[in-house]
Amino acid sequence: MVTMTRPAAARLIPEACGRSSVATTLAFHHDQIGFLAAALRANPDIVRIRLLGTPLIMVNHPDYVQHVLVDNHENYNKDTALFRAVRPVLRNGLIGAVGGELWHRQRRLMQPSFHRPKTAAFVGNMTAETADMLERWRQRHPGGGVVDVSSETGQLALRIVGRNLFGTDVGQSSEALEQAFTRANTIMTDFFRFPFPPLSVPTPAHLKLRRLIAWFDRYVDELIERRRAPGYQGDDLLAVLAEAIDEETGEPMPAQQLHEEVVNIMIGGYETATLAVSWLLHHVARDQEIQRRLHAEVDAELGGRTPGFGDLGRLTYLRMVADETLRMNTPAWQTMRGVVHDDEIDGYRIPARSGVYINYFTLHRHPEFWPDPERFDPERFTAAGKAARPRNAYQPFGSGPRICIGKHFALAELLVITAMILQTYRLRPAPGAPVRVKPMITLRPDRPIRLELEAR
């Protein structure tokens, strides 16, 4: 355990790679993962980076992350380069809100809708949509065939969030939404890595981003209006949020804020679920022994039944495989915080107005806590394995007051979809080039994940 007591003299945070600000920015833009790995090689816990003159302190030790996200979280907000890159889309929604009273109010209003009992009620929609997808696979590929699981699970995730959020089917819009998200992600990633010129400057890319946002806003408005049509009845998430009253103020959520929260839920629910399921199936297809154990578990625990919420806790090996997937390929793989007041972490001075960068991809490969980190090994997540590590060594959903509000929903969705696919098929990688990570705002594969299905 690293203590946070002050030594006799402040410790100097090592500089990354000894490069100039411009050289650092270009290297970060060209190969973000390679740059971060090189920066942490000599100093795996903390390092200073300068991107276009902006000081950025990367913390990569569980105790340092605990200090920033939990112990002194009020001193660290989201007024940062990363969240400025995504703010045109997320705006003041819960994911990207800077902090302060607006964020606290929205968290109070929304948190009850994402508690575990609420998640249990959403599982029926998850299983129904997954069953529909599997039926389409059977019709297109009798006995088996090759499936682009990246696209298929993306459309599935959108249908699930549409059913649970709006009580409606997103239908043919799912493919268009998937393409829009991908294009917006590319533009925002480029801006984060090289934040110039400002997003307000009408470059071709920035104009394209504005058009994508306008299209998405119209789409969300249409869904909300459909939901508010006379005679509509339902207990979907939108209805709960629209009727929620802040216990402290006695006020409901303003209409514009409701719109922005819907956008945040749709993007968060689509993007992270798609990537988590795709990466998990990718790893399972590459290791037939792991897959054999998973088949044995779903057969024994489910006996051919459609999984319910109560079944998920018994799929212990599947949960270990899911955890190892999220260690290696956490979809929300990076975050940042702005420093409000001068602070100190383990003797290192953290100046006000600097940025603190946390990268879960590198944290989940810290050599002190993850031996042989590039090996996919679900046994890391036995009870004994988890007890041997600091809590904050593993951070797939963040930590502290700003931990992902949809954590329980996301885990249930990941386990439900994977269990139902494994009940039905054996998986193998399709022929082709190996899949590698593509670091964008989220951690994506560099090509579609295509798998061969064999009916069981």
C-alpha positions as CSV (number, residue, x, y, z in Angstrom):
1,M,0.0,0.0,0.0
2,V,1.4,3.4,-1.0
3,T,1.0,6.0,1.7
4,M,0.1,9.6,0.9
5,T,2.3,11.2,3.5
6,R,4.6,14.1,2.5
7,P,8.3,13.4,2.4
8,A,10.9,16.0,3.3
9,A,11.0,17.4,-0.2
10,A,8.6,17.1,-3.0
11,R,9.3,14.3,-5.4
12,L,9.8,15.2,-9.1
13,I,7.4,13.6,-11.5
14,P,9.5,12.1,-14.3
15,E,9.1,13.5,-17.8
16,A,7.9,11.1,-20.6
17,C,10.6,10.2,-23.1
18,G,12.4,13.6,-22.8
19,R,10.8,14.9,-25.9
20,S,9.6,18.4,-26.8
21,S,5.9,19.2,-26.4
22,V,5.3,19.1,-30.2
23,A,7.3,15.9,-30.6
24,T,5.3,14.3,-27.7
25,T,2.0,15.4,-29.2
26,L,2.9,13.9,-32.6
27,A,4.1,10.6,-31.1
28,F,0.9,10.4,-29.0
29,H,-1.2,11.1,-32.1
30,H,0.7,8.5,-34.2
31,D,0.7,5.6,-31.8
32,Q,-1.0,6.3,-28.5
33,I,-0.5,2.9,-26.9
34,G,3.1,2.6,-28.0
35,F,3.8,6.0,-26.7
36,L,2.2,5.3,-23.3
37,A,4.0,2.0,-23.0
38,A,7.4,3.7,-23.7
39,A,6.6,6.5,-21.3
40,L,5.8,4.1,-18.4
41,R,8.7,1.7,-19.1
42,A,11.1,3.3,-16.7
43,N,8.5,4.8,-14.4
44,P,5.4,2.6,-14.3
45,D,3.5,4.5,-11.6
46,I,3.5,8.2,-12.7
47,V,4.8,10.3,-15.5
48,R,4.5,13.8,-16.9
49,I,3.5,14.5,-20.5
50,R,3.1,17.8,-22.4
51,L,0.7,17.8,-25.3
52,L,0.8,21.1,-27.2
53,G,2.1,22.8,-24.1
54,T,-0.6,21.4,-21.8
55,P,0.8,19.7,-18.7
56,L,-0.7,16.2,-18.3
57,I,0.2,13.9,-15.4
58,M,-0.4,10.2,-16.0
59,V,-1.1,8.2,-12.9
60,N,-0.8,4.4,-13.2
61,H,-0.8,3.0,-9.7
62,P,-3.9,1.7,-8.0
63,D,-3.4,3.9,-4.9
64,Y,-2.9,7.0,-7.0
65,V,-6.1,6.2,-8.9
66,Q,-7.9,5.8,-5.6
67,H,-6.7,9.2,-4.5
68,V,-8.0,10.9,-7.7
69,L,-11.3,9.1,-8.2
70,V,-12.3,8.4,-4.6
71,D,-10.4,9.9,-1.7
72,N,-10.1,13.5,-3.1
73,H,-12.6,13.3,-6.0
74,E,-14.1,16.7,-5.4
75,N,-10.7,18.3,-6.4
76,Y,-10.8,16.5,-9.8
77,N,-13.4,17.4,-12.4
78,K,-14.0,16.6,-16.1
79,D,-12.9,20.0,-17.5
80,T,-10.3,18.3,-19.6
81,A,-9.1,17.8,-23.2
82,L,-10.6,14.3,-23.4
83,F,-14.1,15.4,-22.4
84,R,-13.9,18.6,-24.4
85,A,-13.3,16.3,-27.4
86,V,-16.6,14.4,-26.7
87,R,-18.6,17.2,-25.3
88,P,-20.2,18.2,-28.6
89,V,-21.9,14.9,-28.6
90,L,-22.4,14.2,-24.8
91,R,-22.8,17.9,-23.8
92,N,-24.0,18.1,-20.1
93,G,-25.1,14.5,-19.9
94,L,-23.9,12.4,-17.0
95,I,-20.9,10.9,-18.7
96,G,-19.2,14.1,-19.7
97,A,-20.5,16.7,-17.3
98,V,-17.7,18.7,-15.7
99,G,-19.0,18.2,-12.2
100,G,-20.6,20.5,-9.6
101,E,-24.2,20.8,-8.7
102,L,-25.5,19.9,-12.2
103,W,-23.8,16.5,-12.1
104,H,-24.8,15.8,-8.5
105,R,-28.4,16.6,-9.3
106,Q,-28.5,14.3,-12.4
107,R,-26.8,11.5,-10.5
108,R,-29.4,11.7,-7.7
109,L,-32.2,11.6,-10.3
110,M,-30.8,8.8,-12.4
111,Q,-29.1,6.5,-9.9
112,P,-32.3,4.6,-8.7
113,S,-33.1,3.7,-12.3
114,F,-29.8,1.7,-12.6
115,H,-29.9,-0.3,-9.3
116,R,-29.7,-4.1,-9.5
117,P,-33.4,-4.7,-9.1
118,K,-34.1,-2.4,-12.1
119,T,-31.5,-4.2,-14.1
120,A,-33.2,-7.5,-13.4
121,A,-36.4,-6.1,-15.0
122,F,-34.4,-5.3,-18.2
123,V,-33.0,-8.8,-18.7
124,G,-36.2,-10.0,-20.4
125,N,-35.6,-7.5,-23.3
126,M,-31.9,-8.6,-23.5
127,T,-32.8,-12.3,-23.9
128,A,-35.7,-11.6,-26.3
129,E,-33.5,-9.5,-28.6
130,T,-30.6,-12.0,-28.4
131,A,-33.0,-14.9,-29.3
132,D,-34.1,-12.9,-32.3
133,M,-30.5,-12.4,-33.4
134,L,-29.7,-16.1,-33.0
135,E,-32.8,-17.0,-35.0
136,R,-31.6,-14.8,-37.9
137,W,-28.2,-16.5,-37.7
138,R,-29.9,-19.9,-37.9
139,Q,-31.9,-18.8,-41.0
140,R,-28.9,-17.3,-42.8
141,H,-26.4,-20.0,-41.7
142,P,-28.1,-23.4,-41.2
143,G,-25.7,-25.5,-39.2
144,G,-23.1,-22.7,-39.1
145,G,-21.2,-20.1,-41.1
146,V,-19.1,-17.0,-40.8
147,V,-20.6,-14.0,-38.9
148,D,-19.3,-10.4,-38.4
149,V,-19.9,-10.3,-34.7
150,S,-18.8,-6.7,-34.4
151,S,-21.7,-5.5,-36.6
152,E,-24.2,-8.1,-35.3
153,T,-23.6,-7.3,-31.6
154,G,-23.6,-3.6,-32.4
155,Q,-27.1,-3.8,-33.9
156,L,-28.1,-6.1,-31.0
157,A,-26.9,-3.6,-28.4
158,L,-28.8,-0.8,-30.1
159,R,-32.0,-2.9,-30.1
160,I,-31.6,-3.7,-26.4
161,V,-31.0,-0.1,-25.4
162,G,-33.9,0.9,-27.6
163,R,-36.3,-1.6,-26.0
164,N,-35.2,-0.7,-22.5
165,L,-35.0,3.0,-22.9
166,F,-37.9,3.7,-25.2
167,G,-40.0,0.5,-25.1
168,T,-39.6,0.5,-28.9
169,D,-37.6,-1.3,-31.6
170,V,-34.9,0.9,-33.3
171,G,-35.5,-1.3,-36.3
172,Q,-33.7,-0.5,-39.6
173,S,-32.1,2.5,-37.9
174,S,-29.6,0.4,-36.1
175,E,-27.1,0.1,-39.0
176,A,-27.3,3.8,-39.7
177,L,-26.7,4.6,-36.0
178,E,-23.8,2.2,-35.8
179,Q,-22.1,4.0,-38.8
180,A,-22.8,7.4,-37.3
181,F,-21.2,6.5,-34.0
182,T,-18.1,5.1,-35.8
183,R,-17.6,8.3,-37.8
184,A,-18.1,10.6,-34.8
185,N,-15.7,8.4,-32.8
186,T,-13.0,8.8,-35.4
187,I,-13.3,12.6,-35.5
188,M,-13.3,13.0,-31.7
189,T,-10.3,10.7,-31.4
190,D,-8.3,12.7,-33.8
191,F,-9.2,15.9,-32.0
192,F,-8.2,14.5,-28.6
193,R,-4.8,13.3,-29.8
194,F,-4.1,16.6,-31.7
195,P,-6.5,19.2,-30.3
196,F,-6.1,21.8,-33.0
197,P,-7.8,23.7,-34.5
198,P,-10.6,24.1,-31.9
199,L,-13.9,22.3,-32.7
200,S,-15.5,25.7,-33.3
201,V,-13.4,26.1,-36.4
202,P,-15.4,24.8,-39.4
203,T,-12.9,22.3,-40.9
204,P,-14.4,19.6,-43.1
205,A,-14.1,17.1,-40.3
206,H,-15.7,19.4,-37.7
207,L,-18.6,20.2,-40.1
208,K,-19.1,16.5,-40.6
209,L,-19.3,16.0,-36.8
210,R,-21.9,18.8,-36.6
211,R,-24.0,17.1,-39.2
212,L,-23.7,13.8,-37.4
213,I,-24.8,15.4,-34.1
214,A,-27.8,17.1,-35.8
215,W,-28.9,13.8,-37.4
216,F,-28.6,12.0,-34.1
217,D,-30.5,14.8,-32.2
218,R,-33.3,14.5,-34.7
219,Y,-33.4,10.8,-34.3
220,V,-33.6,11.0,-30.4
221,D,-36.2,13.7,-30.6
222,E,-38.4,11.5,-32.8
223,L,-38.1,8.6,-30.4
224,I,-39.0,10.8,-27.4
225,E,-42.0,12.2,-29.3
226,R,-43.1,8.7,-30.2
227,R,-42.8,7.7,-26.6
228,R,-44.9,10.7,-25.5
229,A,-47.7,10.1,-28.1
230,P,-51.3,9.9,-26.6
231,G,-52.2,6.5,-25.4
232,Y,-48.6,5.2,-24.9
233,Q,-48.1,3.3,-21.7
234,G,-45.0,1.7,-20.5
235,D,-42.5,1.4,-17.7
236,D,-39.4,1.9,-19.8
237,L,-36.4,3.8,-18.6
238,L,-37.4,7.0,-20.4
239,A,-40.7,7.0,-18.6
240,V,-38.9,6.6,-15.2
241,L,-36.5,9.4,-16.0
242,A,-39.2,11.7,-17.3
243,E,-41.2,11.3,-14.1
244,A,-38.3,11.3,-11.6
245,I,-38.4,14.1,-9.1
246,D,-35.3,15.4,-7.3
247,E,-35.9,14.8,-3.6
248,E,-33.8,17.9,-2.6
249,T,-35.4,20.4,-5.1
250,G,-38.8,18.8,-5.8
251,E,-38.2,19.4,-9.5
252,P,-38.2,17.1,-12.5
253,M,-35.4,16.9,-15.1
254,P,-35.6,19.8,-17.7
255,A,-36.6,18.7,-21.2
256,Q,-33.2,19.6,-22.7
257,Q,-31.3,17.7,-20.0
258,L,-33.6,14.7,-20.5
259,H,-32.6,14.8,-24.2
260,E,-28.9,14.9,-23.4
261,E,-29.2,12.1,-20.9
262,V,-31.0,9.9,-23.4
263,V,-28.1,10.6,-25.9
264,N,-25.6,9.6,-23.2
265,I,-27.4,6.4,-22.3
266,M,-27.8,5.4,-26.0
267,I,-24.1,6.0,-26.8
268,G,-22.9,4.4,-23.5
269,G,-25.2,1.5,-23.9
270,Y,-24.4,0.8,-27.5
271,E,-20.7,1.4,-27.6
272,T,-19.4,-0.3,-24.5
273,A,-21.7,-3.3,-24.9
274,T,-20.8,-3.9,-28.5
275,L,-17.1,-3.8,-27.8
276,A,-17.2,-5.9,-24.6
277,V,-19.2,-8.7,-26.3
278,S,-17.1,-8.6,-29.4
279,W,-13.8,-8.8,-27.5
280,L,-15.1,-11.6,-25.3
281,L,-16.2,-13.7,-28.2
282,H,-12.9,-13.0,-29.9
283,H,-10.9,-14.3,-26.9
284,V,-13.2,-17.3,-26.4
285,A,-12.9,-18.3,-30.1
286,R,-9.1,-18.3,-29.9
287,D,-8.9,-20.7,-26.9
288,Q,-10.9,-23.9,-27.3
289,E,-10.1,-25.1,-23.7
290,I,-11.7,-22.0,-22.2
291,Q,-14.6,-22.4,-24.6
292,R,-15.0,-26.1,-23.5
293,R,-15.3,-25.0,-19.9
294,L,-17.8,-22.3,-20.8
295,H,-20.0,-24.8,-22.7
296,A,-19.9,-27.2,-19.8
297,E,-20.9,-24.4,-17.4
298,V,-23.8,-23.0,-19.4
299,D,-25.1,-26.5,-20.1
300,A,-24.9,-27.5,-16.4
301,E,-26.3,-24.2,-14.9
302,L,-28.9,-23.4,-17.5
303,G,-29.9,-26.8,-18.9
304,G,-31.0,-25.3,-22.2
305,R,-33.2,-22.6,-20.5
306,T,-33.1,-19.0,-21.4
307,P,-31.0,-17.3,-18.7
308,G,-32.7,-15.1,-16.2
309,F,-31.2,-12.5,-13.9
310,G,-31.0,-15.0,-11.1
311,D,-28.9,-17.4,-13.2
312,L,-26.1,-14.9,-13.9
313,G,-24.5,-15.3,-10.4
314,R,-24.1,-19.0,-11.0
315,L,-22.1,-18.6,-14.2
316,T,-18.9,-18.1,-12.3
317,Y,-16.4,-19.1,-15.0
318,L,-18.2,-17.0,-17.6
319,R,-17.9,-14.0,-15.2
320,M,-14.1,-14.8,-14.8
321,V,-13.8,-14.8,-18.6
322,A,-15.7,-11.5,-18.8
323,D,-13.5,-9.9,-16.2
324,E,-10.3,-11.0,-18.0
325,T,-11.8,-9.6,-21.2
326,L,-12.5,-6.3,-19.5
327,R,-9.0,-6.3,-18.1
328,M,-7.4,-6.7,-21.5
329,N,-9.8,-4.7,-23.6
330,T,-11.7,-2.3,-21.4
331,P,-14.0,-0.4,-23.9
332,A,-13.9,2.8,-21.9
333,W,-10.1,2.6,-21.7
334,Q,-9.1,6.1,-20.6
335,T,-10.3,9.0,-18.6
336,M,-9.0,12.4,-17.5
337,R,-9.6,14.8,-14.6
338,G,-8.8,18.5,-14.3
339,V,-7.1,19.6,-11.1
340,V,-9.1,22.3,-9.3
341,H,-6.7,23.1,-6.4
342,D,-3.0,22.2,-5.8
343,D,-2.8,18.7,-4.5
344,E,-0.2,16.0,-3.6
345,I,-0.1,12.3,-4.3
346,D,2.5,10.2,-2.5
347,G,4.8,13.3,-2.3
348,Y,4.4,14.3,-5.9
349,R,3.0,17.9,-6.3
350,I,-0.1,18.0,-8.5
351,P,-0.5,21.6,-9.6
352,A,-3.9,23.2,-10.1
353,R,-5.1,23.6,-13.7
354,S,-3.1,20.6,-14.8
355,G,-4.7,17.5,-16.2
356,V,-4.5,14.0,-14.7
357,Y,-4.7,11.1,-17.2
358,I,-5.7,7.6,-16.3
359,N,-5.4,4.8,-18.8
360,Y,-7.0,1.6,-17.8
361,F,-5.3,-0.3,-20.7
362,T,-1.9,0.4,-19.1
363,L,-3.2,0.1,-15.5
364,H,-4.5,-3.3,-16.3
365,R,-1.0,-4.3,-17.5
366,H,1.0,-2.9,-14.6
367,P,3.8,-5.4,-14.0
368,E,3.5,-5.3,-10.2
369,F,-0.1,-6.5,-10.3
370,W,-0.5,-8.4,-13.6
371,P,2.3,-11.0,-14.3
372,D,2.6,-11.8,-18.0
373,P,-0.1,-9.2,-18.8
374,E,-0.6,-9.9,-22.5
375,R,-1.7,-13.5,-21.7
376,F,-5.4,-14.1,-21.6
377,D,-6.0,-15.9,-18.3
378,P,-9.4,-16.0,-16.6
379,E,-7.8,-17.7,-13.5
380,R,-6.6,-14.2,-12.5
381,F,-10.1,-13.6,-11.3
382,T,-10.5,-16.5,-8.8
383,A,-11.5,-15.4,-5.4
384,A,-7.9,-15.8,-4.2
385,G,-6.5,-13.9,-7.3
386,K,-8.8,-10.9,-6.7
387,A,-8.0,-10.8,-3.0
388,A,-4.2,-10.7,-3.7
389,R,-4.6,-7.4,-5.7
390,P,-5.4,-3.8,-4.6
391,R,-9.0,-3.0,-5.4
392,N,-8.2,-0.3,-7.8
393,A,-5.8,-2.4,-9.9
394,Y,-8.9,-3.4,-11.9
395,Q,-11.1,-0.6,-13.1
396,P,-13.3,-1.6,-16.0
397,F,-16.1,0.8,-14.9
398,G,-14.1,3.5,-13.1
399,S,-14.3,4.1,-9.3
400,G,-15.7,6.5,-6.8
401,P,-18.8,8.7,-7.1
402,R,-18.4,8.8,-10.9
403,I,-18.3,5.0,-11.4
404,C,-20.3,4.0,-14.5
405,I,-23.9,4.3,-13.6
406,G,-24.8,1.4,-16.0
407,K,-22.3,-1.1,-14.5
408,H,-24.9,-3.7,-13.5
409,F,-26.8,-3.3,-16.7
410,A,-23.6,-3.7,-18.8
411,L,-22.4,-6.8,-16.9
412,A,-25.8,-8.5,-17.1
413,E,-26.0,-7.7,-20.9
414,L,-22.5,-9.1,-21.4
415,L,-23.2,-12.3,-19.6
416,V,-26.7,-12.9,-21.1
417,I,-25.6,-12.4,-24.7
418,T,-22.5,-14.5,-24.4
419,A,-24.3,-17.3,-22.5
420,M,-27.0,-17.6,-25.1
421,I,-24.5,-17.6,-28.0
422,L,-22.5,-20.3,-26.3
423,Q,-25.6,-22.4,-25.7
424,T,-26.1,-22.5,-29.4
425,Y,-22.7,-22.4,-31.1
426,R,-19.0,-23.4,-31.0
427,L,-16.8,-20.5,-32.2
428,R,-13.6,-20.3,-34.1
429,P,-11.8,-17.4,-35.6
430,A,-12.6,-16.9,-39.3
431,P,-9.6,-17.0,-41.7
432,G,-7.9,-13.6,-42.2
433,A,-5.5,-11.1,-40.7
434,P,-5.3,-11.1,-36.9
435,V,-7.4,-8.6,-35.0
436,R,-5.5,-6.0,-33.1
437,V,-6.7,-3.1,-30.8
438,K,-7.5,0.2,-32.4
439,P,-7.3,2.9,-29.7
440,M,-10.0,5.5,-30.3
441,I,-12.1,7.4,-27.7
442,T,-13.1,3.8,-27.0
443,L,-10.9,0.7,-27.5
444,R,-12.0,-0.9,-30.7
445,P,-10.8,-3.7,-32.9
446,D,-8.8,-2.6,-36.0
447,R,-11.1,-4.7,-38.3
448,P,-14.4,-6.5,-37.9
449,I,-14.3,-9.5,-35.6
450,R,-15.4,-12.4,-37.9
451,L,-16.1,-15.8,-36.3
452,E,-17.0,-19.2,-37.7
453,L,-20.1,-20.6,-36.1
454,E,-20.7,-24.4,-35.7
455,A,-24.1,-25.4,-34.4
456,R,-23.9,-27.4,-31.2
